[in-house]
Amino acid sequence: MQAGACRACVARHRPSMRRIAKPVGLFVGALSMALGVATMPVAARAESGEPLRLVRTIPLPDLNGRIDHLSVDVKGRRIFLAALEKNTVEVVDLEAGAVVRSLTGFAKPQGVFYLDTIGRLFVASGKDGAIRAFDGRALRPTLMAKVSLGADAIGYDPKRNEIYIGSGGGDAGAVRGDLTIFDAASLRQVAALSTDAHAGGSVAQARGKRVFVLVPEKGEVVVLDRDTHGILATWAVPGIEKDVALALDEKNHRLFLGVRTPASIVVLNSDTGATVASIATAATLDGLSFDAATRRIYTTGGEGFLDVTQQIDADHYRQVAHIPTGPVARTSLFVPAWKQLFVAVPRDKDRGAELRVFQVMP
């Protein structure tokens, strides 16, 4: 665990629907004062012991370049990784502790999602906008659909059995972005929406009627009605650039945003869009997960660190661990069923690519 300051952030702000100027250097100092950030000694990080423990490292041979999204087949004990630069999806068998398949034929695969209820793997490719579905057992292609260029993260609404694909914007040579919604069983398009820029990741409420969708280039969150697919609100989050990851604490009505600039977790009231807190975290972030059982937020960033942030209550948060990973280790996946966090670590000059497995410690 690296030395560093822990931060507790405790502030409330009025909801804002307007964009504001974002001078980043000034923002960091001003935000610390506005949110009551407190610097705590390193010893405070160990108050409740080691939050994560590295228990396994699985080699990813012949894999160069960045690794994008990950997904899990819990019953089959497999992890799927989008090897963006290799143009493959790597299949890791956790029983064997090895890569057992390398699926080919993709053009910049970015989004991967395994739907265990029907045993199907979905892959979204950025360069051609192809959305491919594969039989989960044999991993043979079964269905295909198309969206605009730049297809990336795949979101899922379990109540309606629908997948959400963000694309468009600059990746497609356009100003506005696209959000396309498909029936997961048939891959039939059920809705198409336009967003202010490239649409990003999404998360659906388990009990409510809303779906939250990121628009990273605008620092926005779009709120949808899951039944009508209509836009209920667009929240422009003040003082940020590139909200690239999200997770939901539905019990406490909190939406967590992983933000690139400034490198932080921004906590919103999921009912109103009001900013509740901001906690500094790993830079060049791509991975963010919320562990409801321990009330911890896990973030991974390209600067080479995994951060653990403890939720004290709905409005108070403190960073409790800052764990080295590796250069460009931006993406990660938390699997609640196993209480494990998987971190994709690309190849470096002195070692090959790896999948590191961290066990949650009570």
Steps between C-alpha positions, in 0.01 A plus 500: 500500500644835401526792734263784430235717648149375575217732435157540655256696293181635648304755307169570339429723205193612319421306183621672186373450146736753346855462381762710671852595405750243627849636565643177635791637699282742692225244537704253705586752770156652505333162516707395800380805691140475382467131584685516830777261396713390793848353472552201726818311603598185315434294813132579462494279192555190710221566748298199390787295355589406145191556278628294204757225469667385178429125490572405141674617184400344168732552200351639179753380239544657157298802605641843424335838538206628697228280643150645505185370673465169687201275570438180697326167455439410864362149441770411248774672702630697203617858450477673162739784413483736203853507357452829321828516308528128429141507363401192698292402801707293739323225694652416839403173669537560872516131585794456263645839586573565134377650175316216323355682196579808297196610298592679178331699224443827687589858407607667826288301749417720798179390669446145627204372698407143594132444573480187712120471494507404133864395470604763248808717449465844340795688346493862378769611253598864460643510149203349316212546747428125499312345793552124495331235714665163569365175636638482852604137495666456161573873453373490143348818350121490484368855443630837385375859496656834408526840665703810414880487531651518846294223664634457850360404842197269517240569768217267602148546634402167662133592545445552129781270381649776287858600423615861458778591254663843491670618178529792258642844572862564410567131434246514220608842371185655646418756765214314665511152642272198480344269755347185352290256700454136396293209620761260641321185382455596135748788460211695350529878535231638729608865534759750374578829671727795424735639766710818518818300422616136496283303745693297755424245770162451663343349810136414570320515832404160640177621659430837343414601144810690398817433303804728532722554194831685483598756237872531584604777260234729647530397865134403496269233634184428299208356697261275306165339570569128462150426367451780248873560432424871519749751645385619843794732574854590398730586788803711411738431788689818598878514494580167333622369167448143382280297733600161357371243751205469735342286770180525701425476871125471469439455873653837585393678180858564391653489153880469484683649201859416408645826368823563306535874569550559783581134577219429743191313605208742486197399706159616381157481659339258255159661550600858423845502341639716781872459572548351847876437519820469299793277596839502326588167337724329245575702187395392146220302658294247306383252763257573783297251705287525814509214752168533682591237762805690629390846375828543314568657161780349290665714232783417258697747290768511236754661731535150649295494819192338648326717759252390764261761635284428803145630519457620859140594432311634198679837517844414643785309329866425576776343290637203694744334255722599206635178347756484216389307191685588178520756219175545305313257732183699454223241493364270768197291593350426841316168537277512811426125490868424561589815693786551255631789291668423167750753366630483142869594494645552149849388400790707629868501405598247768192270509213372289134596530320366805159463658536569870243370745440680829296349781280727710606489865237562769 
